[in-house]
Amino acid sequence: MKLLKTLTILLVLGLTVAAAVIWSGVYNVAADDPHWAITSRVLEVARQRSIASRATDLDMPDLSDAALIRSGAGNYDAMCVTCHLSPGAQETELSFGLYPQPPRWGALGEIDPREAFWVLKHGIKASGMPAWGKSMDDYYLWGMVAFMQQFPGMNATDYRRQVAASPGHSHGGGETDVGGGDPHADDHGSDAARSSFEPIDDPMAVPEQDNHHDDDHRH
């Protein structure tokens, strides 16, 4: 009974101190002022465990499929490269200024594919990582995962070849209808859209019907 009373008092004191710190504004939320070490560690463990516990049972498609890889190349170049960069790319204003800094392209290929998919679909709170699943179908999210799995050993020339061979920025409707003003909304999620990804033996070969990547679609 005495132990329980002591623990209760300590808990109340801890909550009081935490509330005082938050209310006083002493904790600096600026992106150019790193978290306290203990805060960083707690957030890192929470992030890792949260993602791992939710991604374990995901059904994963064949990530070696050439059409899937090709679709991911165009979407990565349009949606991810500004923050996560690409082989041979220099730092951008976003990649340099975000906190926490997003993992660079080389590290993305080392992430468990299921966990990478989960992060792409659901995003991460207060990190700058969007929930792409609100505007993209799972097929196209897995495409980006499949493309990122090609990163180990990739150079700048390989990267540009794969992007040139891709259908550009293409995706399904996701959880919400982003049609109307969305220039990428044509045939979202339709069989016609997916039929454009004809399998080929070489994922870096340019298809006969080449829909060139449009740099104006870069976010």
Residue, then its C-alpha position, 0 to 999 in steps of 0.5 A: m500500500k505504501l509503495l502504491k501511494t509513493l508511485t502515485i505521488l511520483l506520477v502526479l509530480g511527473l505530470t505536474v512538471a511536464a505540464a509546467v514545461i509545456w505551458s511555460g513554452v521552455y521547450n523549443v519546437a523550432a525545426d532548427d533546434p534538435h530535440w532533447a536526446i531523451t525526446s529523440r530516443v523516445l520518439e524513435v522507439a515509438r516510431q519503430r515499434s508503431i510501424a513494425s507492429r502494423a506492417t508485419d501482416l501486410d500481403m506483399p506483391d512480387l517486388s521484382d515485377a518489371a511493370l511494378i518497378r517501372s511505375g514506381a520510378g516515375n512516382y518516386d521521381a515526382m513525389c519523393v526525390t525532393c526530400h529523399l534525393s536520388p543517386g548523384a543529386q545535391e541537397t535541396e531546400l526541403s531535404f536540408g531544412l526538414y527536421p527530423q531529416p528524411p532518410r536519403w535514397g540509399a537508406l530507403g532500399e534497406i528498409d523492410p518492404r512492408e514497413a516502407f509500404w506502411v509509411l508511404k500509405h499512412g505517413i508519419k505524424a510531425s515529420g513531413m512524411p505525407a500519407w500518400g494512401k489518401s490519394m494513391d492506390d496500393y498498387y502504385l505505393w507498392g511500385m515505389v517500394a519495388f523501385m526503392q528496392q533497386f537502390p542498392g548499387m544504383n548510380a545516377t545513370d541507372y536512375r535516370r534510365q528507369v525514370a525515363a522508362s516509366p509512365g511518369h507520375s501515375h496513381g489511383g484514387g486512394e482513399t479520397d477522390v482527388g479528381g477534378g483539378d488533379p492532372h493525374a486523375d485520368d482513369h485512376g484505379s481503372d483497368a485501362a490505367r493498369s493495362s499500360f504497365e505491360p510486363i517486360d523482361d528488363p525493368m530499365a528498358v523503355p516500353e514501345q509506348d513511351n509516356h515521357h516523364d513530365d517535370d511539371h508534375r514534380h511536387 
